[in-house]
Amino acid sequence: MSNVIIENETNPTVVMPSIKRKSKIKHFFKQLSKSKTGLAGFIIMIFLLILGIVGDWIVPFDPLKANFGQKLLPPMTAGHLLGTDQLGRDILSRIISGTKISLIIGITTVFFSGLIGSIIGIISGYFRGWIDVILMRIVDVQLSFPFILLVLVVNAVLGAGLKNIIISLVIGGWVIFARVVRSEVLALREKEFILSCVATGVPRWEIIVKHILPNLFTPIIVLSSLQVASFIIAEASVSFLGFGVQPPQPAWGNMLNEGKDYIFNSWWLITFPGIAIVITTLGVNLFGDWLRDELDPELKGD
């Protein structure tokens, strides 16, 4: 749709939807450019997304191919920028390949955790009564278990692998979304516009879909952006303990696990995967913090 502004006597200025969307996008990047930390986090995230998409085509070596004649080479040796591991595999290629796995796990887990937790939070917060009591007691019981321990137990039952680590993280992570969404719904249901809908006989499903759900997008988006980093760290922790993504598939967690026995003689085996985890979580958290402050002006003074 072209950028058109129509002027007439009855309606002096009609701004086309495409102009409004472009204005919002322009405002978003304008505000983002004012925050050095937010911009840094955004750049890191975009870089990682691009790396995850095109990584398999730009890796300098096959990340799965062993070469025992070049094992444990230090960085900047024989064309291996970050060195090689105990099987002669290129560290840089494995880190690049592992980026896609970390992003798939982080984004997929947040999506399903957010979906399940939001539905439960809406039901619990809006309908209250015995439904709220039962659902929140389930949340309380699950929160009484350490998150990593719960994920390890579930993953041990399901078995190791990419699909099962996502399932176990979703099972352990939906409660955060349920708690946050429930608290937001409890506040929204007491607002005048919701009370007016109830008084005029608007069906409950229509109130939830048309009036409550749109007001939940901001807290859900902000929480999702912050939870991505938590899930990436959780996956790395579980993989480090041997219950997550299994070798030879490269994941930052199992790279740390494989390199821990060589920590004193071949420091690069755990240093560079560790740096990748730190940079990723730092970038996500920086952008998430800025997004929280931008979407919730009440927090800007904190």
N, C-alpha and C positions, 0 to 999 in steps of 0.2 A: 504494500500500500504506500503510495507516495506521500510525502510530507506536504499536506495541504491544510491551509487555514482559510476557512470560508467565513466571510463577513456579510451580514445582512441586518436589516432593521430589527427583526424579532429576536435574533440571536447574534449579537455583535461579533463574537469570536467562537468558532467551533474548532477545537483542536482534535485532529484525527488520532485514533488509538496508537498508530505507529509512532507519532511524534511524542506521545506521552511515554511510551516504552523507551524510546531513545533518550528522552529527558531523564528518566529514572536511571538508566544505565550510565549516562553521562554524570549524573549526580553521584552514583555509586563510586565510580572511578575517581571523581574529583575528591570525594571524602577520603577514599583509600590513599590517594597520593599525599594527603596531609599527615598521615601516620606512617612514620618510618618503620615501626615494628610490624604494623599490619601489612604494609606493602612488601616488606621482606618475607613475611610468612606467605603472602599470596604468590610471590615470585617462586619461592621454594616449592609450593604446591603445584603450580603450573609446570615447573621443570620436572617434578617427579611424575606427574600425569603423562607428560610427553615421553619421558623415559620409559614409563610402564607400557605405553602403547607401541613405541617403535624400538624398544630395547632389544628384542630378538633379532632385529635386522642390523643393529649397529655394534653388537658385541664383537670385540677384536678376535676372540677365540671361542670355540665351542665350550660352554660352561659345564658340560657333562663329560667331555672327553678327557681321560686320564693320560698322562705322559710321565712315566716313572723316571725318565731320563732328565726331567726338569723339575723334580719335586723340591719343595721348600726353597725356591729361589727367592731372594730378597727383592724388594721393590726396585724398579728401574733396571732390571736384569733381563737380557735376552728378549727384549720387547714386551715384557710383562710389567706394566706400569705400577701395579700394586703387588707384584710378586705372585707366587704360586703356593698351592696348599700341599698337603702331605701326599696327594696323588698326582701332583703336577698340573692341576687345573688352575686356570687363570682366575685370580681373586676378583679383578675388576669385572670380568665377564659374569661371574657368579653373583656379584653384588647387583649389577644391572638387571640380570635375569630375576633376581629375588625381589626387585622393586615391584614388578608386576604382581607377584604373589602377595606381598604385603598390602598393596593397594586393593587388590581383589578382596582380601580378607577384611581389611578395615572398612571399606565402603559397603560390601555386602552385609557384613555383620551389623553395621549401623542401620542400614535400611530395614532389615527384618526385625532387629531389636526395637527400632523406633516404631515400626508398624504395629507389632504385637503390644508393646508397652503403651503406645498411644491409645489403642482400642480399649485396653483394659483400664487405663487411667480415665478415659472419657466415661466408660460405663460406671466405674466406681464413683467418680466424682459427681456425675449428674444424677444417677438414680439413688445413690446413698443406700440407707437401710441395710438389710441383711447381705445384699450383694456387695456393698462396700466393705462390710465387716469381714466377709469371707476372703475377698480378693486382697485386702490389705494385710490380713493375717498370713496369707501365703507369701506376700512380699516380705513381711517381717521375718518369717522363718527363713526365707532364702537369703536375706541380708545378714542373718546371723552366722552364715558360713563365709569364710574368706573367699573372695572372688576366684583367685587363682586355684585354690584347693577344689572348689566346686567344679571349675572347668576341667581340672585334671581328672577328677572322679568321673565326670560325664564322658570325657574323651577316652578314658581307660575302658569304660563300658562299651562305647561305640567303636573304638579302634582308632588307630592313627590314620592320618590322611587329611588332605585339604578340605574335603567336604565335611568331614566329621569335626574338624577344629572350628569351622564356621558354625556348625550346629551347636557345639558345646559353648561357644562364646555368646551365641544368641540366647541360649538357655540361661546363661549367667548374667547377661547384660540388659534384658528387657525391663528389669525391675526399676532401674534408674529412670527410664522414660515414664514408666507407670506412675512413679511417685511425683515427678515434676508435672506431668500432664494433669494428674488428679488435683494437685494444688491449684493449678491455673483454672481448671473447670470449677472448682469450689468457689473461686473468686468471681468467675464470669456468671455463674448461675444466680448470683445475687445482684447483678447489674440491672438497671432500670429497663433496658431494652429487652432483656431476657424475661423479666417479670411481666412486662407488657405483652410479650408473645404468649406467655402462659395464661395471662388473664383473658386474652382474646381467643383462646382455644386453639392456638397453633399446635399441630401435632408435634410430639417429642422428637421424632426423627428429623423433622424439618428444622426444628430449633437447633439440633445438634449439627446437622449438615450445613445449614445456611448461616447460622449465627455464631455458634461456638467454635466449630472447626476452623473457619478462617482466622479467628483470633488466636489460634494455637500454633499457627505456622511459625511465627517468630521464635517462641521459646523452643520449639522442636528443632528448627534449623540451627539455632545457636548450640543447643545441647548436642546435636548430631556432629557438628563441626569439632566440638571438644572431645567427644567420645571416640572419634576415629583414631586419635593418638593413643588413647587408652587401650583400644582393641589391638592396635599394632604392637604395642609393648606386651600385651597379654599373649598374643600369638608367638612373639619372639621368646617369651619366658617359657611357654609350654613346649615349643620346639626345642629350646635349649635343654629341657629336661627329658627330651626324647619322645614326647607324646603328641607332637604336632606334625608338621610337614616332614616327611621322611626322606633321607638321602636316597638316591643322588640328586633329587630335585632341590635346587638351591633356594634356601630361605635364610634370612639373616639370623634367625634363632638357631637353626641347626648348623650354620657355619660357625657360630660361637661355640656350639657344643663340640664340633669336630676339632676346633682349634685350641680348646682349653688344655689339652695335654701337651701342647707345644708352646705354651705361653712364655716360657723363659728363654727358649731358643729361637722361636719364630714369632715374634710379637705381632707381625702384620696379619696373622691369621684371624685374630680376634679384634685387633684395633680398627681396621677399616669397616668390617660389618657393624661394629659398635658405633662408629662415627655415623654410618648411614642411618642407624636407628635414631641417634640423637638428633641429626639434622631433620629427619622426617617429622619426628614428634615435636621438635621445636617450631618448625614451620607451621604445622597444623595448629599448635597451641597459640602461636602469635596471631595468626589470622582469625582463629576462633575467638580470642579475647577481643580483638578489634571489632569483629562482627557482633559480639555481645554488646559492647558499648555503643555501637552504631545503631543497632536495632532496638535497644532499650535505653533511651536517653537518661532515665533516672539513675543509671549506673555510671554515667560519665563523670560524676563528681566524686566517685569512690577512689 
